Amino acid sequence: GGERLLNSTRSEKERLGRLLRMHANHREEVQLVSAGDIVAAVGLKNTLTGDTLCEPGAPILLESISFPEPVISVAVEPRSKADQDRIGEAIQKLIDEDPTFQSHYDDETGQTIISGMGELHLEVLLGRMRREFRVETKTGKPQVAYKETIKDSARAEGRFVKQFGGRGQYGHVVIEVEPGERGSGFAFVDKIKQAAIPKEYIPAVEAGIKEALQRGVLANYPLVDVKVTLLDGSYHEVDSSDMAFKMAGSLALKVAVRRAKPTLLEPRMKLEVFTPEQFLGDILGDIDGRRARIEDIGVQGDYREVRALIPLGETFGYTTVLRSMSQGKATNSIEFHHYQEVPSSQLEQIAVKARGRVI
């Protein structure tokens, strides 16, 4: 205890308190740990999940863990003024511990939205907020974290021109959008020729495009996997400004995306069900009705193991349904697998529901 270490991720000194080996509901103090041991350390001040601690004299930085994006969101509101004061602090502490947990404030609804890896994940975190931070919250229904993307290429121009007496605002851009590889996020390419727009305004155009990507055109979900090329534009010696070009970029992006066959992506989950054989038929019928694709059915004695890919939106409350179908004998696990395009038959239904959603 009391040993000084280096947090090589943050280049900060860290003092180690006690080391504990954790067992379900008790813990034992240990003096020595070696490679492969899993222990808890008491008293760390500046260390977060994913950081490396090492000897100050032999610094080493281990590769950081890559964490998946959240796939489910819930709106939370404090029950009282006292809870209002504590909720932000509680959420921040949980985010510091758990990088798969995220939070943002929705200006439109005035609600705090928390996001995580599944229903159970958020239930556990809300339980911890009650027990450890004494924060009581009202929560909305779980919402799927859909994303929007495009299926086609399209061009559009954005023109932001305002005149008020003296100096006005002038920004004008021509862009092309095209689909990117799944998982690529956002790419920006500057192909402006002969200084149609001065170089100093290009970052403002990109910033406007990035801002417009935060809310898509179908149901306000973030736009992903889009490549944007800046092709042309024009400027005014006096009236052009960063703000005008930011607005022009944002306007152009929205128009181009509407022309580029926008669509929704939904999280597909890996579902595993472990059930006695007698309930297999009912369980398969139910899974089939949830737009799932059954990948494999394994045999383990009298039990069957079903593996399937299922849209997250079809899994809410699934554990309860499974229990009632199997007299409580079947178990399941659900984890994120990948984002996939929503079938056209479901697209309008989901978009309409999303536009009217609370969050």
C-alpha positions in Angstrom: 0.0 0.0 0.0 1.0 3.6 -0.5 3.3 2.7 -3.5 3.7 5.4 -6.2 3.0 4.4 -9.7 2.8 6.2 -13.1 -0.5 6.5 -15.0 1.2 6.4 -18.4 -2.1 7.1 -20.2 -2.3 10.5 -18.6 1.4 11.1 -17.6 0.3 11.6 -14.0 1.7 10.1 -10.7 -0.7 7.9 -8.8 -0.6 6.6 -5.3 -1.8 3.0 -4.7 -3.9 2.4 -1.6 -4.9 -1.2 -0.6 -5.2 -4.0 -3.1 -8.3 -6.2 -2.8 -9.3 -9.5 -4.4 -13.1 -9.4 -4.9 -15.4 -12.3 -4.2 -19.2 -11.9 -4.8 -20.1 -10.3 -1.4 -16.8 -10.1 0.4 -13.2 -9.1 -0.4 -9.8 -10.0 0.8 -6.7 -7.8 1.1 -3.7 -9.0 -1.0 0.0 -7.8 -0.8 1.2 -9.0 -4.2 -0.3 -9.4 -7.7 1.2 -10.7 -10.8 0.4 -10.9 -14.5 -3.2 -12.1 -15.2 -4.5 -11.3 -11.7 -7.7 -9.3 -11.4 -7.8 -7.0 -8.3 -9.4 -3.8 -7.1 -7.3 -0.9 -6.0 -8.5 1.6 -3.3 -7.6 5.3 -3.4 -6.8 6.0 -7.0 -7.4 9.6 -7.8 -6.8 10.2 -11.5 -7.2 6.7 -13.1 -10.2 5.8 -15.3 -11.3 2.7 -17.2 -8.8 1.8 -19.9 -5.7 3.5 -18.3 -2.4 1.9 -17.8 -0.6 1.9 -14.4 3.1 1.1 -14.3 6.5 1.5 -12.5 7.6 5.1 -12.9 11.1 3.8 -13.8 9.9 1.5 -16.5 7.1 3.3 -18.3 4.8 1.2 -20.6 1.5 2.1 -22.3 -0.8 -0.8 -23.1 -3.2 -0.5 -26.0 -6.5 1.1 -25.0 -9.7 -0.9 -25.0 -12.1 0.0 -27.9 -15.6 0.3 -26.6 -18.8 -0.2 -28.7 -21.3 2.6 -29.3 -24.4 2.5 -27.2 -27.5 1.0 -28.8 -30.3 1.9 -26.5 -31.5 5.2 -24.8 -33.8 6.1 -22.0 -35.0 9.6 -21.0 -34.5 10.3 -17.3 -35.9 13.1 -15.2 -35.2 13.9 -11.5 -38.1 13.4 -9.1 -37.3 16.4 -7.0 -35.1 19.6 -6.8 -32.6 17.7 -4.6 -32.4 14.9 -7.2 -32.0 17.6 -9.9 -28.8 18.9 -8.2 -27.3 15.4 -7.8 -28.2 13.7 -11.1 -25.5 15.3 -13.2 -22.8 14.4 -10.7 -24.0 10.8 -10.4 -24.1 10.4 -14.2 -20.6 11.8 -14.6 -19.2 9.4 -12.0 -20.8 6.4 -13.8 -19.5 7.6 -17.2 -16.0 7.9 -15.7 -16.2 4.2 -14.7 -18.0 2.8 -17.7 -17.1 4.1 -21.2 -20.1 2.2 -22.8 -22.5 4.5 -20.8 -23.1 7.9 -22.3 -25.4 10.8 -21.6 -26.6 14.0 -23.4 -29.1 16.7 -22.8 -31.9 17.1 -25.3 -32.6 20.8 -25.9 -35.9 20.1 -27.6 -37.5 18.2 -24.7 -35.4 19.4 -21.8 -34.6 15.8 -20.8 -31.4 14.0 -19.9 -30.9 11.0 -22.2 -28.8 8.1 -21.0 -27.5 5.5 -23.4 -26.0 2.1 -23.0 -25.6 -1.5 -24.3 -29.0 -2.9 -23.4 -32.0 -2.8 -21.1 -30.3 -4.7 -18.3 -27.2 -2.4 -18.5 -29.4 0.7 -18.0 -31.5 -0.9 -15.3 -28.3 -1.7 -13.3 -26.9 1.9 -13.7 -30.3 3.4 -12.7 -30.3 1.1 -9.7 -26.8 2.3 -8.8 -27.9 5.9 -9.1 -30.6 5.2 -6.5 -28.5 3.1 -4.1 -25.1 4.9 -4.2 -26.0 8.4 -5.1 -29.5 8.6 -3.7 -30.9 10.0 -6.9 -34.5 9.1 -7.7 -35.5 9.4 -11.3 -38.6 9.1 -13.6 -37.6 7.1 -16.7 -39.2 6.9 -20.1 -39.5 3.8 -22.3 -36.3 2.4 -23.7 -35.6 3.8 -27.2 -33.5 2.1 -29.9 -30.5 4.2 -31.0 -31.2 4.1 -34.7 -28.8 5.9 -37.1 -29.4 7.4 -40.5 -27.4 6.9 -43.6 -27.7 7.3 -47.4 -27.8 4.7 -50.2 -27.1 7.0 -53.2 -24.9 9.9 -54.3 -26.3 13.4 -54.7 -25.2 17.0 -55.2 -26.7 20.1 -53.6 -25.8 23.7 -53.1 -26.1 25.7 -49.9 -26.5 29.5 -50.1 -26.6 31.6 -47.0 -27.1 35.3 -48.0 -28.4 38.0 -45.6 -28.4 41.7 -46.1 -28.9 44.1 -43.2 -28.1 47.7 -44.0 -24.3 47.8 -43.9 -22.4 44.5 -43.8 -24.3 41.3 -44.7 -23.6 37.6 -44.6 -22.6 35.6 -47.7 -21.6 32.0 -47.9 -22.2 29.6 -50.9 -21.0 26.0 -51.4 -21.6 23.1 -53.7 -21.2 19.6 -52.3 -21.6 16.0 -53.2 -22.6 13.3 -50.7 -22.0 9.6 -51.2 -22.3 6.4 -49.1 -19.3 5.5 -47.1 -18.2 2.0 -45.9 -20.3 0.7 -43.0 -18.6 1.9 -39.8 -16.6 4.6 -41.5 -18.4 7.5 -39.8 -17.8 10.7 -41.7 -15.2 11.7 -44.3 -14.7 15.2 -45.7 -12.8 15.9 -49.0 -11.9 19.4 -50.2 -11.8 19.6 -54.0 -12.2 23.4 -54.4 -10.5 24.7 -57.5 -9.0 28.1 -58.2 -9.8 29.5 -54.7 -13.5 29.6 -55.4 -13.7 29.8 -51.6 -10.7 31.1 -49.6 -8.9 28.4 -47.6 -9.7 30.0 -44.2 -13.4 29.3 -44.7 -13.1 25.6 -45.5 -13.0 24.5 -41.8 -16.2 26.5 -41.2 -17.9 24.6 -44.1 -16.8 21.3 -42.6 -18.0 22.3 -39.1 -21.4 23.2 -40.5 -21.7 19.8 -42.3 -20.6 18.0 -39.1 -23.3 19.9 -37.1 -26.0 19.0 -39.7 -25.0 15.3 -39.4 -26.1 15.2 -35.8 -29.7 15.2 -36.8 -30.8 13.3 -39.9 -33.7 14.0 -42.2 -35.9 11.0 -41.6 -36.3 11.1 -37.8 -33.6 13.3 -36.3 -31.1 10.4 -35.7 -27.4 11.0 -36.3 -26.2 10.5 -39.9 -23.3 8.1 -40.3 -21.1 6.5 -43.0 -21.3 9.5 -45.3 -18.5 10.9 -47.5 -18.9 14.6 -48.3 -16.9 16.3 -51.1 -16.8 20.1 -51.3 -16.8 20.8 -55.1 -17.4 24.5 -55.6 -18.8 27.7 -54.2 -18.4 31.5 -54.1 -17.6 34.2 -51.6 -18.0 38.0 -51.1 -14.9 40.2 -50.3 -16.8 42.0 -47.5 -19.8 40.0 -46.5 -18.3 36.4 -46.2 -17.6 35.0 -42.7 -17.1 31.7 -41.0 -20.7 31.8 -39.7 -22.0 32.3 -43.3 -20.0 29.4 -44.6 -20.9 27.2 -41.7 -24.6 27.8 -42.4 -24.1 27.2 -46.1 -22.4 23.9 -45.4 -25.2 22.8 -43.1 -28.0 23.8 -45.5 -26.3 22.0 -48.4 -25.8 18.8 -46.4 -29.5 18.6 -45.5 -30.6 19.1 -49.1 -28.1 16.6 -50.5 -29.0 13.9 -48.0 -32.7 14.2 -48.9 -31.8 13.5 -52.5 -29.5 10.6 -51.7 -32.1 7.9 -50.7 -31.8 8.3 -46.9 -32.5 5.2 -44.8 -32.4 4.0 -41.2 -29.9 1.6 -39.7 -30.9 -0.5 -36.7 -28.7 -2.3 -34.1 -28.8 -6.1 -34.7 -28.2 -8.1 -31.6 -26.7 -11.6 -31.1 -29.3 -13.6 -29.2 -28.5 -16.9 -27.5 -31.3 -18.9 -25.9 -30.6 -22.0 -23.8 -33.8 -24.1 -23.5 -35.1 -27.6 -22.7 -36.0 -29.3 -26.0 -39.7 -29.4 -25.1 -40.1 -25.6 -25.5 -37.9 -25.3 -28.6 -40.8 -25.1 -31.1 -42.6 -22.3 -29.3 -39.4 -20.4 -28.8 -38.4 -20.7 -32.5 -41.9 -19.5 -33.6 -41.6 -16.5 -31.3 -38.1 -15.6 -32.5 -39.2 -15.9 -36.1 -42.0 -13.4 -35.5 -39.5 -10.9 -34.3 -37.7 -10.4 -37.6 -34.8 -12.5 -36.4 -32.5 -14.7 -38.5 -31.7 -18.0 -36.8 -28.0 -18.8 -37.3 -27.6 -22.1 -35.5 -29.3 -24.6 -33.2 -26.9 -26.6 -31.0 -27.5 -29.7 -28.8 -26.3 -30.1 -25.3 -28.0 -33.2 -23.7 -31.7 -32.4 -23.2 -31.0 -28.7 -23.9 -31.0 -26.8 -27.2 -28.9 -23.7 -27.8 -30.4 -21.3 -30.3 -28.2 -18.6 -31.8 -29.9 -15.8 -33.8 -29.5 -12.2 -35.0 -32.4 -10.1 -34.0 -33.2 -6.3 -34.3 -32.8 -4.6 -30.9 -36.3 -3.1 -31.2 -37.8 -6.6 -31.1 -36.0 -7.6 -27.9 -37.6 -5.3 -25.3 -39.2 -7.4 -22.6 -38.0 -10.6 -24.2 -36.7 -12.2 -21.0 -40.2 -12.1 -19.5 -41.8 -13.6 -22.6 -39.2 -16.4 -22.6 -39.8 -17.3 -19.0 -43.5 -17.6 -19.5 -43.0 -19.8 -22.6 -40.6 -22.1 -20.9 -42.0 -22.3 -17.3 -39.0 -20.3 -16.3 -36.5 -22.9 -17.5 -35.0 -21.2 -20.5 -32.3 -18.5 -20.3 -31.0 -16.0 -22.8 -28.2 -13.5 -23.4 -28.3 -10.6 -25.8 -25.3 -8.5 -27.0 -24.7 -6.0 -29.8 -23.5 -7.4 -33.1 -23.7 -4.8 -35.9 -25.8 -2.1 -37.5 -27.9 -3.1 -40.5 -30.3 -1.3 -42.8 -33.9 -1.4 -41.7 -36.1 -3.3 -44.2 -38.1 -1.0 -46.5 -41.4 -2.6 -45.1 -40.5 -1.3 -41.6 -38.8 2.0 -42.6 -41.8 4.3 -42.6 -43.4 2.7 -39.5 -40.2 3.2 -37.5 -39.6 6.8 -38.8 -43.2 7.9 -38.0 -43.0 6.4 -34.5 -39.6 8.0 -34.0 -40.7 11.5 -35.1 -43.5 11.3 -32.5 -41.3 9.9 -29.7 -40.8 11.7 -26.5 -37.0 11.9 -26.7 
